[in-house]
């Protein structure tokens, strides 16, 4: 029965660590990127017919 209590405390520790990490990530993202930039989409200019062998 001691194992159940131990695993619960480990789960709690992991949950707390993840919460802290999430908050830190939010802060970092908010600080480093004030305005979200669109992801550039690579454009393949080759005609479709020539791609096949």
MMTF fields as JSON, N, C-alpha, C and O atoms, coordinates in Angstrom:
{
  "mmtfVersion": "1.0.0",
  "mmtfProducer": "UNKNOWN",
  "numBonds": 211,
  "numAtoms": 212,
  "numGroups": 53,
  "numChains": 1,
  "numModels": 1,
  "chainsPerModel": [1],
  "groupsPerChain": [53],
  "chainIdList": ["A"],
  "bondAtomList": [4, 2, 8, 6, 12, 10, 16, 14, 20, 18, 24, 22, 28, 26, 32, 30, 36, 34, 40, 38, 44, 42, 48, 46, 52, 50, 56, 54, 60, 58, 64, 62, 68, 66, 72, 70, 76, 74, 80, 78, 84, 82, 88, 86, 92, 90, 96, 94, 100, 98, 104, 102, 108, 106, 112, 110, 116, 114, 120, 118, 124, 122, 128, 126, 132, 130, 136, 134, 140, 138, 144, 142, 148, 146, 152, 150, 156, 154, 160, 158, 164, 162, 168, 166, 172, 170, 176, 174, 180, 178, 184, 182, 188, 186, 192, 190, 196, 194, 200, 198, 204, 202, 208, 206],
  "bondOrderList": [1, 1, 1, 1, 1, 1, 1, 1, 1, 1, 1, 1, 1, 1, 1, 1, 1, 1, 1, 1, 1, 1, 1, 1, 1, 1, 1, 1, 1, 1, 1, 1, 1, 1, 1, 1, 1, 1, 1, 1, 1, 1, 1, 1, 1, 1, 1, 1, 1, 1, 1, 1],
  "groupList": [{"groupName": "UNK", "atomNameList": ["N", "CA", "C", "O"], "elementList": ["N", "C", "C", "O"], "formalChargeList": [0, 0, 0, 0], "bondAtomList": [1, 0, 2, 1, 3, 2], "bondOrderList": [1, 1, 2], "singleLetterCode": "X", "chemCompType": "L-PEPTIDE LINKING"}],
  "groupTypeList": [0, 0, 0, 0, 0, 0, 0, 0, 0, 0, 0, 0, 0, 0, 0, 0, 0, 0, 0, 0, 0, 0, 0, 0, 0, 0, 0, 0, 0, 0, 0, 0, 0, 0, 0, 0, 0, 0, 0, 0, 0, 0, 0, 0, 0, 0, 0, 0, 0, 0, 0, 0, 0],
  "groupIdList": [1, 2, 3, 4, 5, 6, 7, 8, 9, 10, 11, 12, 13, 14, 15, 16, 17, 18, 19, 20, 21, 22, 23, 24, 25, 26, 27, 28, 29, 30, 31, 32, 33, 34, 35, 36, 37, 38, 39, 40, 41, 42, 43, 44, 45, 46, 47, 48, 49, 50, 51, 52, 53],
  "secStructList": [7, 2, 2, 2, 2, 2, 2, 2, 2, 2, 2, 2, 2, 2, 2, 2, 2, 2, 2, 2, 2, 2, 2, 2, 2, 2, 2, 2, 2, 2, 2, 2, 7, 1, 1, 7, 7, 7, 7, 7, 7, 7, 7, 7, 7, 1, 7, 2, 2, 2, 2, 7, 7],
  "xCoordList": [0.815, 0.0, 0.857, 0.401, 2.08, 2.966, 3.292, 3.538, 3.292, 3.622, 2.598, 2.952, 1.318, 0.277, 0.5, 0.412, 0.789, 1.038, 2.259, 2.287, 3.277, 4.516, 4.259, 4.716, 3.523, 3.271, 2.412, 2.574, 1.502, 0.676, 1.536, 1.36, 2.472, 3.321, 4.212, 4.475, 4.674, 5.494, 4.661, 5.132, 3.416, 2.534, 2.301, 2.298, 2.105, 1.901, 3.126, 3.007, 4.306, 5.544, 5.672, 6.036, 5.367, 5.458, 4.464, 4.789, 3.255, 2.224, 2.653, 2.484, 3.21, 3.663, 4.794, 4.826, 5.722, 6.849, 6.346, 6.83, 5.362, 4.812, 4.096, 4.179, 3.394, 2.717, 3.728, 3.542, 4.806, 5.847, 6.452, 6.679, 6.709, 7.301, 6.36, 6.791, 5.072, 4.086, 4.029, 3.964, 4.056, 4.023, 5.276, 5.203, 6.425, 7.68, 7.654, 8.112, 7.11, 7.017, 6.112, 6.436, 4.967, 4.052, 4.742, 4.645, 5.444, 6.143, 7.189, 7.313, 7.941, 9.02, 8.459, 8.98, 7.382, 6.784, 6.213, 6.363, 5.563, 4.975, 6.076, 5.891, 7.214, 8.301, 9.083, 9.475, 9.315, 10.201, 9.466, 10.074, 8.156, 7.403, 6.164, 5.094, 6.288, 5.119, 4.016, 2.834, 4.387, 3.376, 3.729, 4.845, 2.769, 3.046, 3.294, 2.574, 4.316, 4.646, 4.086, 4.099, 3.596, 3.103, 4.249, 5.361, 3.962, 4.984, 5.154, 4.173, 6.38, 6.579, 6.332, 6.815, 5.579, 5.266, 6.191, 6.198, 6.972, 7.856, 7.047, 6.111, 7.427, 6.7, 7.553, 8.693, 6.984, 7.685, 7.203, 6.039, 8.091, 7.679, 7.741, 7.373, 8.209, 8.28, 6.881, 6.004, 6.662, 5.355, 5.15, 6.097, 3.897, 3.607, 3.961, 4.369, 3.806, 4.033, 5.47, 5.715, 6.429, 7.839, 8.365, 9.458, 7.598, 8.099, 8.1, 8.911, 7.185, 7.102, 8.199, 8.598, 8.682, 9.723, 9.107, 9.826],
  "yCoordList": [-1.206, 0.0, 1.268, 2.336, 1.14, 2.305, 2.785, 3.971, 1.844, 2.204, 3.169, 4.065, 2.981, 3.86, 5.303, 6.222, 5.501, 6.849, 7.457, 8.646, 6.621, 7.107, 7.549, 8.61, 6.724, 7.07, 8.329, 9.126, 8.51, 9.722, 10.953, 11.975, 10.853, 12.015, 12.304, 13.465, 11.256, 11.454, 12.127, 13.042, 11.667, 12.286, 13.756, 14.6, 14.06, 15.454, 16.299, 17.414, 15.75, 16.485, 16.753, 17.852, 15.729, 15.889, 16.951, 17.796, 16.897, 17.857, 19.283, 20.204, 19.45, 20.785, 21.265, 22.428, 20.359, 20.734, 21.14, 22.107, 20.383, 20.704, 22.051, 22.819, 22.335, 23.625, 24.763, 25.756, 24.604, 25.64, 25.81, 26.931, 24.689, 24.735, 25.44, 26.257, 25.117, 25.747, 27.25, 28.016, 27.666, 29.102, 29.784, 30.869, 29.139, 29.715, 29.828, 30.818, 28.8, 28.811, 29.946, 30.663, 30.102, 31.181, 32.532, 33.375, 32.724, 33.995, 34.213, 35.306, 33.151, 33.268, 33.588, 34.442, 32.879, 33.118, 34.53, 35.205, 34.973, 36.311, 37.365, 38.404, 37.099, 38.071, 38.074, 39.134, 36.9, 36.827, 37.144, 37.64, 36.862, 37.136, 37.959, 37.392, 39.286, 40.106, 39.993, 40.039, 39.846, 39.637, 38.361, 38.221, 37.424, 36.159, 36.375, 37.119, 35.717, 35.851, 34.659, 33.534, 34.895, 33.78, 32.864, 33.32, 31.581, 30.608, 30.675, 30.545, 30.877, 30.925, 29.555, 28.537, 29.544, 28.291, 28.169, 29.042, 27.09, 26.926, 26.728, 25.93, 27.47, 27.398, 26.633, 27.004, 25.56, 24.781, 25.269, 25.078, 25.899, 26.534, 25.597, 25.986, 24.359, 23.444, 23.029, 22.826, 22.901, 22.414, 20.956, 20.172, 20.617, 19.283, 18.178, 17.09, 18.454, 17.41, 16.926, 15.758, 17.801, 17.427, 16.648, 16.085, 16.612, 15.966, 14.44, 13.755, 13.922, 12.461, 11.943, 12.618, 10.742, 10.138, 9.342, 8.761],
  "zCoordList": [0.0, 0.0, 0.0, -0.41, 0.456, 0.493, -0.922, -1.142, -1.883, -3.26, -3.852, -4.618, -3.49, -4.037, -3.604, -4.419, -2.327, -1.827, -2.479, -2.797, -2.675, -3.287, -4.73, -5.154, -5.476, -6.875, -6.965, -7.89, -6.01, -6.028, -5.799, -6.463, -4.853, -4.588, -5.797, -6.111, -6.473, -7.675, -8.761, -9.436, -8.925, -9.919, -9.603, -10.499, -8.314, -7.914, -8.247, -8.754, -7.954, -8.238, -9.734, -10.153, -10.532, -11.987, -12.453, -13.287, -11.907, -12.3, -11.958, -12.757, -10.759, -10.354, -11.261, -11.665, -11.575, -12.431, -13.817, -14.406, -14.333, -15.649, -15.626, -16.584, -14.535, -14.423, -14.456, -15.16, -13.682, -13.652, -15.041, -15.496, -15.707, -17.039, -18.01, -18.823, -17.918, -18.79, -18.594, -19.555, -17.316, -17.037, -17.576, -18.153, -17.384, -17.867, -19.393, -19.962, -20.043, -21.508, -21.976, -22.923, -21.296, -21.66, -21.544, -22.436, -20.42, -20.214, -21.302, -21.853, -21.601, -22.581, -23.967, -24.683, -24.328, -25.641, -25.724, -26.742, -24.661, -24.659, -24.753, -25.386, -24.125, -24.135, -25.431, -25.918, -25.995, -27.155, -28.452, -29.401, -28.506, -29.73, -29.399, -29.179, -29.36, -29.04, -30.093, -29.752, -31.36, -32.401, -33.163, -33.662, -33.251, -33.943, -35.43, -36.097, -35.926, -37.342, -38.115, -37.614, -39.325, -40.14, -40.554, -40.819, -40.603, -40.991, -42.509, -43.241, -42.989, -44.444, -45.072, -44.577, -46.16, -46.844, -48.046, -48.914, -48.105, -49.26, -50.54, -50.585, -51.574, -52.843, -53.841, -54.119, -54.375, -55.388, -56.751, -57.103, -57.519, -58.764, -59.972, -61.08, -59.758, -60.897, -61.344, -60.504, -62.628, -63.096, -62.684, -62.619, -62.411, -61.889, -62.867, -62.46, -64.17, -65.172, -65.217, -65.519, -64.923, -65.059, -63.866, -63.924, -62.784, -61.578, -61.71, -61.089, -62.523, -62.653, -63.569, -64.518, -63.279, -64.121, -65.243, -66.056]
}
